C-alpha cells in the first residue's frame, strides 16, 4: 500500500512540475517561425528563378533575332 501511495505522490509531483514548460513553448514557437520562413523563401525562390529564366529567354531571343 505504501508503494502505491509513493507512486501517486511522485505522479502528483510530476504533474505539478512546470519546470521547462517555457523552454518547450519557445522551442515550438521557434519551430513554427522556421517553417514559415522556409515556406516564404520557397515561394520567393520560385519567383526569382522564373524571373531569371524569363530574362535569359528574352535576351536569347533578342540576340538571335527571334
KEKOLLO-451218 format. One record per atom (N, C-alpha, C): x, y, z; atom name. Coordinates in steps of 0.2 Angstrom, whole numbers, m for minus. Example, Ala and Ser with C-alpha at 12.3 -4.5 7.8 and 13.67 -1.06 7.14 Angstrom:
BEGIN
+-------+-------+-------+----+
|    px |    py |    pz | at |
+-------+-------+-------+----+
|    66 |   m28 |    39 |  N |
|    62 |   m22 |    39 | CA |
|    66 |   m16 |    39 |  C |
|    64 |   m11 |    35 |  N |
|    68 |    m5 |    36 | CA |
|    64 |     0 |    39 |  C |
+-------+-------+-------+----+
***
This chain:
BEGIN
+-------+-------+-------+----+
|    px |    py |    pz | at |
+-------+-------+-------+----+
|     4 |    m6 |     0 |  N |
|     0 |     0 |     0 | CA |
|     4 |     6 |     0 |  C |
|    10 |     6 |     4 |  N |
|    14 |    12 |     4 | CA |
|    17 |    13 |    m3 |  C |
|    19 |     8 |    m7 |  N |
|    22 |     9 |   m13 | CA |
|    17 |    12 |   m18 |  C |
|    11 |    11 |   m17 |  N |
|     6 |    14 |   m22 | CA |
|     5 |    21 |   m20 |  C |
|     5 |    23 |   m13 |  N |
|     5 |    30 |   m11 | CA |
|    11 |    34 |   m13 |  C |
|    17 |    30 |   m13 |  N |
|    23 |    34 |   m15 | CA |
|    22 |    35 |   m23 |  C |
|    20 |    30 |   m26 |  N |
|    19 |    32 |   m34 | CA |
|    14 |    37 |   m35 |  C |
|     9 |    37 |   m32 |  N |
|     4 |    43 |   m33 | CA |
|     7 |    49 |   m31 |  C |
|    11 |    50 |   m26 |  N |
|    14 |    56 |   m23 | CA |
|    19 |    58 |   m29 |  C |
|    23 |    54 |   m31 |  N |
|    28 |    55 |   m37 | CA |
|    24 |    58 |   m43 |  C |
|    19 |    54 |   m45 |  N |
|    15 |    56 |   m51 | CA |
|    12 |    63 |   m50 |  C |
|     9 |    64 |   m44 |  N |
|     6 |    71 |   m42 | CA |
|    12 |    76 |   m43 |  C |
|    18 |    75 |   m40 |  N |
|    23 |    80 |   m41 | CA |
|    25 |    81 |   m48 |  C |
|    25 |    76 |   m52 |  N |
|    27 |    77 |   m59 | CA |
|    22 |    81 |   m63 |  C |
|    16 |    80 |   m61 |  N |
|    10 |    83 |   m65 | CA |
|    10 |    91 |   m63 |  C |
|    12 |    92 |   m57 |  N |
|    13 |    99 |   m54 | CA |
|    19 |   103 |   m57 |  C |
|    24 |    99 |   m58 |  N |
|    31 |   102 |   m60 | CA |
|    30 |   105 |   m67 |  C |
|    31 |   112 |   m67 |  N |
|    31 |   116 |   m73 | CA |
|    38 |   118 |   m76 |  C |
|    43 |   115 |   m73 |  N |
|    50 |   117 |   m75 | CA |
|    51 |   115 |   m82 |  C |
|    53 |   119 |   m86 |  N |
|    55 |   118 |   m93 | CA |
|    49 |   119 |   m98 |  C |
|    43 |   121 |   m95 |  N |
|    37 |   122 |   m99 | CA |
|    38 |   128 |  m104 |  C |
|    42 |   133 |  m101 |  N |
|    43 |   139 |  m106 | CA |
|    48 |   137 |  m111 |  C |
|    53 |   133 |  m110 |  N |
|    58 |   131 |  m115 | CA |
|    54 |   127 |  m120 |  C |
|    50 |   123 |  m119 |  N |
|    46 |   119 |  m124 | CA |
|    42 |   124 |  m128 |  C |
|    38 |   128 |  m125 |  N |
|    34 |   133 |  m128 | CA |
|    38 |   137 |  m133 |  C |
|    44 |   140 |  m131 |  N |
|    48 |   144 |  m135 | CA |
|    51 |   140 |  m141 |  C |
|    53 |   133 |  m140 |  N |
|    55 |   129 |  m145 | CA |
|    50 |   128 |  m150 |  C |
|    43 |   127 |  m148 |  N |
|    38 |   126 |  m153 | CA |
|    37 |   132 |  m157 |  C |
|    37 |   138 |  m154 |  N |
|    36 |   145 |  m157 | CA |
|    42 |   145 |  m162 |  C |
|    48 |   144 |  m160 |  N |
|    54 |   145 |  m165 | CA |
|    53 |   140 |  m171 |  C |
|    51 |   134 |  m169 |  N |
|    49 |   129 |  m175 | CA |
|    44 |   131 |  m180 |  C |
|    39 |   135 |  m177 |  N |
|    34 |   137 |  m182 | CA |
|    37 |   143 |  m186 |  C |
|    41 |   147 |  m183 |  N |
|    44 |   153 |  m186 | CA |
|    48 |   150 |  m192 |  C |
|    52 |   145 |  m190 |  N |
|    57 |   142 |  m195 | CA |
|    53 |   139 |  m201 |  C |
|    47 |   136 |  m200 |  N |
|    43 |   133 |  m205 | CA |
|    40 |   138 |  m209 |  C |
|    38 |   144 |  m206 |  N |
|    35 |   149 |  m210 | CA |
|    41 |   153 |  m215 |  C |
|    47 |   153 |  m212 |  N |
|    52 |   156 |  m216 | CA |
|    54 |   151 |  m222 |  C |
|    54 |   145 |  m221 |  N |
|    55 |   140 |  m227 | CA |
|    50 |   141 |  m232 |  C |
|    44 |   141 |  m230 |  N |
|    38 |   142 |  m234 | CA |
|    39 |   149 |  m238 |  C |
|    40 |   154 |  m235 |  N |
|    41 |   160 |  m238 | CA |
|    47 |   160 |  m243 |  C |
|    52 |   158 |  m241 |  N |
|    58 |   158 |  m245 | CA |
|    57 |   153 |  m251 |  C |
|    54 |   148 |  m250 |  N |
|    52 |   143 |  m256 | CA |
|    48 |   147 |  m261 |  C |
|    43 |   151 |  m259 |  N |
|    39 |   155 |  m264 | CA |
|    44 |   160 |  m267 |  C |
|    48 |   164 |  m264 |  N |
|    52 |   169 |  m266 | CA |
|    57 |   166 |  m271 |  C |
|    60 |   160 |  m270 |  N |
|    65 |   157 |  m274 | CA |
|    62 |   155 |  m281 |  C |
|    55 |   152 |  m280 |  N |
|    52 |   150 |  m287 | CA |
|    51 |   156 |  m291 |  C |
|    49 |   162 |  m288 |  N |
|    48 |   168 |  m292 | CA |
|    54 |   171 |  m295 |  C |
|    59 |   170 |  m291 |  N |
|    66 |   173 |  m293 | CA |
|    69 |   169 |  m299 |  C |
|    68 |   162 |  m298 |  N |
|    71 |   158 |  m304 | CA |
|    67 |   159 |  m310 |  C |
|    60 |   160 |  m309 |  N |
|    56 |   161 |  m315 | CA |
|    58 |   168 |  m319 |  C |
|    59 |   173 |  m314 |  N |
|    61 |   179 |  m317 | CA |
|    68 |   179 |  m321 |  C |
|    73 |   175 |  m318 |  N |
|    79 |   175 |  m322 | CA |
|    78 |   170 |  m328 |  C |
|    74 |   165 |  m328 |  N |
|    73 |   161 |  m334 | CA |
|    70 |   165 |  m339 |  C |
|    65 |   169 |  m338 |  N |
|    62 |   174 |  m342 | CA |
|    67 |   179 |  m345 |  C |
|    71 |   181 |  m341 |  N |
|    76 |   186 |  m343 | CA |
|    81 |   183 |  m348 |  C |
|    83 |   177 |  m347 |  N |
|    88 |   173 |  m351 | CA |
|    84 |   172 |  m358 |  C |
|    78 |   170 |  m358 |  N |
|    75 |   168 |  m364 | CA |
|    74 |   174 |  m368 |  C |
|    72 |   180 |  m365 |  N |
|    71 |   186 |  m368 | CA |
|    77 |   189 |  m371 |  C |
|    83 |   188 |  m368 |  N |
|    89 |   191 |  m370 | CA |
|    92 |   186 |  m376 |  C |
|    91 |   180 |  m375 |  N |
|    92 |   175 |  m381 | CA |
|    89 |   176 |  m387 |  C |
|    82 |   178 |  m386 |  N |
|    78 |   179 |  m392 | CA |
|    80 |   186 |  m395 |  C |
|    82 |   191 |  m391 |  N |
|    85 |   197 |  m394 | CA |
|    91 |   197 |  m397 |  C |
|    96 |   192 |  m395 |  N |
|   102 |   191 |  m398 | CA |
|   101 |   188 |  m404 |  C |
|    97 |   182 |  m404 |  N |
|    96 |   178 |  m410 | CA |
|    91 |   181 |  m415 |  C |
|    88 |   187 |  m414 |  N |
|    84 |   190 |  m418 | CA |
|    77 |   187 |  m419 |  C |
|    75 |   183 |  m413 |  N |
|    70 |   179 |  m413 | CA |
|    63 |   182 |  m412 |  C |
+-------+-------+-------+----+
***
